[in-house]
Amino acid sequence: MTDLQAIPDPSSLQALLAELPANLLAGRRVLVTGGARGLGLAFAQCIAAAGAHVVLADILGELAQAEARALRDAGHAAHALAVDLSDPAAIDAARAKPSACSAGSTASSTTPPSPTRAAATRTSSTSTPGTA
């Protein structure tokens, strides 16, 4: 039986990236939670390599910024978002920030979601099963 590794295997990641079509996710926007390191970062790298605009959301904001910068330096569309997903107030604050996920935008040039849309999102995510 093979030993399990706690960190992503760089050679396996490179093999996976080599098989992905460069435009598989072109035009898509993907938010990766836990994107500053480990598997989250590996997912973000694959997603970016497949052509998507990727946002690395993580409580480790500085590390997420550094990894997003590395992805941009490699020619990918990437931004970082510092957020503590265990804190509902932090999630609401992150949602109120300009969206780094908007197509063709930078984190500072987009408009935050409208209060109506944010309220609708919260309502739809808290509905009970079997109701619309």
C-alpha positions in Angstrom: 0.0 0.0 0.0 1.3 3.5 -0.8 2.0 6.1 1.9 -0.4 9.0 2.1 1.2 12.5 1.7 0.0 15.5 3.6 1.0 17.9 0.8 0.1 17.9 -2.9 2.6 16.1 -5.0 4.0 18.6 -7.5 4.7 16.0 -10.1 1.1 14.8 -10.0 -0.2 18.3 -10.2 2.0 19.0 -13.2 0.7 15.8 -14.9 -2.9 16.9 -14.3 -2.2 20.4 -15.6 -0.6 18.9 -18.8 -3.9 17.1 -19.5 -6.2 20.0 -19.0 -7.3 22.0 -22.1 -6.1 25.6 -21.6 -9.5 27.0 -22.3 -11.7 24.4 -20.5 -12.9 27.0 -18.0 -12.4 30.2 -20.2 -15.0 32.9 -19.3 -15.8 31.3 -15.9 -15.2 32.8 -12.5 -14.4 30.5 -9.6 -14.0 31.2 -5.9 -11.8 28.7 -4.1 -12.1 28.7 -0.3 -8.9 27.7 1.5 -7.0 28.8 -1.6 -3.8 30.1 0.1 -2.2 26.7 0.5 -2.5 23.0 0.3 -5.2 21.4 -1.7 -7.1 24.7 -2.1 -4.1 26.2 -3.7 -3.6 23.2 -6.0 -7.3 23.5 -7.1 -6.8 27.2 -7.7 -3.7 26.6 -9.8 -5.6 23.9 -11.9 -8.6 26.2 -12.3 -6.4 29.1 -13.4 -4.5 26.9 -15.8 -7.8 25.8 -17.3 -8.6 29.5 -18.1 -10.9 30.7 -15.4 -10.6 33.9 -13.3 -9.9 32.5 -9.9 -10.3 34.1 -6.5 -8.4 32.6 -3.6 -10.5 33.1 -0.4 -8.7 32.4 2.8 -8.3 33.5 6.4 -4.5 33.7 5.6 -5.0 36.9 3.6 -1.4 37.8 3.1 -0.5 34.3 1.8 -3.6 34.3 -0.4 -2.4 37.7 -1.9 1.1 36.3 -2.5 -0.3 33.2 -4.2 -2.7 35.2 -6.3 0.2 37.5 -7.3 2.2 34.3 -8.4 -0.7 33.2 -10.5 -1.0 36.6 -12.1 2.8 36.6 -12.7 2.3 33.3 -14.6 -0.3 35.0 -16.8 -3.5 33.9 -15.1 -6.4 36.0 -13.9 -6.3 35.7 -10.1 -7.2 37.8 -7.0 -7.3 37.1 -3.3 -10.0 37.7 -0.7 -9.2 37.6 3.0 -12.1 36.1 4.8 -12.8 34.0 7.9 -15.5 31.5 6.9 -16.2 30.6 10.5 -17.5 34.2 11.1 -20.8 35.1 9.5 -20.0 38.9 10.0 -16.7 38.4 8.1 -18.6 36.6 5.3 -21.1 39.5 5.0 -18.2 42.0 5.0 -16.5 40.1 2.2 -19.7 40.0 0.2 -20.0 43.8 0.6 -16.5 44.3 -0.9 -16.2 44.9 -4.6 -16.3 41.5 -6.2 -12.9 40.2 -7.5 -14.9 37.6 -9.4 -16.4 39.9 -11.9 -15.2 39.1 -15.4 -12.4 41.2 -16.6 -12.2 43.2 -13.5 -9.8 43.9 -10.7 -10.7 43.7 -7.1 -11.0 47.5 -6.8 -13.0 48.3 -9.9 -16.3 46.5 -9.6 -19.6 47.3 -7.9 -20.7 45.4 -4.8 -23.9 43.3 -5.0 -27.1 45.2 -4.4 -28.7 44.8 -1.0 -31.8 43.2 -2.7 -29.6 40.6 -4.4 -27.7 39.9 -1.2 -30.9 39.5 0.8 -32.3 37.2 -1.9 -29.1 35.1 -1.7 -29.4 34.8 2.1 -33.1 33.9 1.9 -32.6 31.2 -0.7 -29.8 29.6 1.2 -31.8 29.4 4.4 -35.0 28.0 2.9 -36.2 24.6 4.2 -35.9 21.5 2.0 -38.9 21.0 -0.2 -39.8 24.7 -0.4 -39.1 27.1 -3.2 
